[in-house]
Amino acid sequence: VDSILPVYRMFPATDNILSDAIAYLIEWALTADEKKLGYSTEFPNKNFHLLSSDLDPQGVLTLEFTEVPGFTDGWSARMLILANSIAKTAMQFPGVKKVVFVPDTLFQP
């Protein structure tokens, strides 16, 4: 989705920066300046959490999330926005070639 634009944030380095960046994305709130610039977000949802992440040697990143009825399922455009926001965040990291969501019913319209 081309309408998903990056927002640049600085936060402290951690032992698992990839997982922390995904967790930060789904928990964040836009700043007043970002809202003035016209940014909007489908996140956060207090019940939606990253449970685990695993990057295999072939570059497939498996991300497991909680399912939240009414949030992780629904109309197709919104599901595409949620999935692509997470995938684009993950794909910025070296070695990530593909993102897989678990459970596989996540983000289904």
SULHUGI-V58664 format. One record per residue. N is the residue number from 0. RES is the residue in three letters. PSI is psi in degrees with one decimal (999 if undefined). OMEGA is omega in radians with two decimals (999 if undefined). Layout:
N,RES,PSI,OMEGA  N,RES,PSI,OMEGA
//
This chain:
0,VAL,118.7,-3.10  1,ASP,-18.5,-3.11  2,SER,-3.3,3.07  3,ILE,108.5,-3.07  4,LEU,151.1,-3.13  5,PRO,148.1,2.95  6,VAL,126.9,-3.07  7,TYR,128.5,3.12  8,ARG,148.9,3.04  9,MET,132.2,3.01  10,PHE,160.4,-3.01  11,PRO,145.3,3.05  12,ALA,146.5,-3.13  13,THR,179.0,3.12  14,ASP,-25.2,3.13  15,ASN,75.0,-3.04  16,ILE,-33.2,3.14  17,LEU,-52.4,3.12  18,SER,-39.8,-3.13  19,ASP,-36.7,3.10  20,ALA,-40.8,3.10  21,ILE,-46.1,3.13  22,ALA,-40.4,3.13  23,TYR,-43.1,3.12  24,LEU,-47.3,-3.03  25,ILE,-9.3,3.13  26,GLU,-4.1,-2.96  27,TRP,165.5,2.99  28,ALA,143.9,3.12  29,LEU,147.3,3.05  30,THR,165.4,3.10  31,ALA,-40.2,3.12  32,ASP,-40.4,3.12  33,GLU,-38.5,3.09  34,LYS,-40.9,3.10  35,LYS,-34.0,3.14  36,LEU,-3.6,3.06  37,GLY,7.2,3.10  38,TYR,147.4,3.01  39,SER,165.4,-3.12  40,THR,151.0,3.04  41,GLU,-8.1,3.12  42,PHE,163.1,-0.02  43,PRO,171.8,2.96  44,ASN,123.4,-3.01  45,LYS,-19.0,-3.13  46,ASN,-3.6,-3.10  47,PHE,117.1,-3.06  48,HIS,149.2,2.97  49,LEU,121.2,-3.13  50,LEU,-37.7,3.14  51,SER,160.8,3.05  52,SER,144.2,3.14  53,ASP,122.2,3.09  54,LEU,115.0,-3.13  55,ASP,168.5,-3.08  56,PRO,-20.6,3.12  57,GLN,-2.8,3.10  58,GLY,13.5,3.10  59,VAL,117.8,3.12  60,LEU,118.7,3.10  61,THR,122.5,3.14  62,LEU,123.7,3.11  63,GLU,129.7,-3.12  64,PHE,163.0,2.97  65,THR,145.4,3.00  66,GLU,134.9,3.13  67,VAL,100.8,-3.14  68,PRO,133.3,-3.11  69,GLY,-15.3,3.08  70,PHE,-45.6,-3.10  71,THR,9.9,2.98  72,ASP,157.5,-3.13  73,GLY,-152.6,-3.07  74,TRP,144.0,-2.92  75,SER,-39.1,-3.12  76,ALA,-41.3,3.13  77,ARG,-40.8,3.13  78,MET,-38.5,3.10  79,LEU,-40.6,3.11  80,ILE,-47.2,3.13  81,LEU,-51.6,-3.10  82,ALA,-44.4,-3.11  83,ASN,-32.3,3.07  84,SER,-43.4,3.13  85,ILE,-46.1,-3.12  86,ALA,-42.9,3.14  87,LYS,-35.7,3.08  88,THR,-45.1,-3.12  89,ALA,-38.6,-3.04  90,MET,-11.5,3.11  91,GLN,-12.3,-3.09  92,PHE,140.0,-3.14  93,PRO,140.0,3.07  94,GLY,-14.8,3.13  95,VAL,115.7,-3.13  96,LYS,-24.5,-3.10  97,LYS,145.8,3.12  98,VAL,130.3,3.12  99,VAL,134.4,3.13  100,PHE,139.5,3.08  101,VAL,133.2,0.01  102,PRO,159.2,-3.08  103,ASP,-8.2,3.07  104,THR,-5.6,-3.13  105,LEU,139.0,3.07  106,PHE,28.9,3.08  107,GLN,135.1,3.13  108,PRO,999,999
//
